[in-house]
Amino acid sequence: MNSRRLGWLGTALVVAGIAMLGASLALGPARGASAPNGWGAGGMMGGAGGMMGGIWSGRASAPGPGESGFVAGTPAAPRVVRIVATPQLRFLPDVVTIQAGETITFDVTTMGPTVHEFMVGPAADVAADTAGTPEIADIGMMQTRSLTYTFTGPGPYAFACHVTGHYEAGMTGTITVQ
């Protein structure tokens, strides 16, 4: 198979994967289905041996404050929150609820061919892309990278992607402190 056909095949697979992700977000997990930690099963992208390891259900992973089963993250045992960075220049979810003082590990996965970054911290620092604000740079297609952050103080807090044009297009998120 020549390189041009391989390129088209790769593009078609990415588009199909994004379509499956979009369908799973619109439909949600099937009634009675278990979707632990924000990832569902089934379809081209999910289940055991699935091409991409799971369809994201739109849930921010471990239960948040006020939800059944919530356990606040600590420095020794951070709560994991999964974030998807989309080709449409959005984060899913774009609002994450935390408990004051909680330690969170953000697992950020890029869907599609666009490279993203993930910056988290005080909202003013994130908006200004302030040097030294915790971030993950260069998250490539289908890569998952992690960043752990302890939220001290009342906030406000935010997260964003500052790859050229992404922040301006609205690739931001809010951290709500309870």
Secondary structure as UniProt FT lines:
FT   HELIX           3..27
FT   TURN            31..32
FT   HELIX           36..38
FT   STRAND          39..40
FT   TURN            43..45
FT   TURN            48..49
FT   STRAND          55..56
FT   TURN            65..66
FT   TURN            68..69
FT   STRAND          79..85
FT   TURN            87..88
FT   STRAND          91..92
FT   STRAND          95..98
FT   TURN            100..101
FT   STRAND          103..110
FT   STRAND          116..122
FT   HELIX           123..128
FT   TURN            131..132
FT   STRAND          135..139
FT   TURN            141..142
FT   STRAND          144..150
FT   STRAND          157..160
FT   TURN            164..170
FT   STRAND          172..177
//
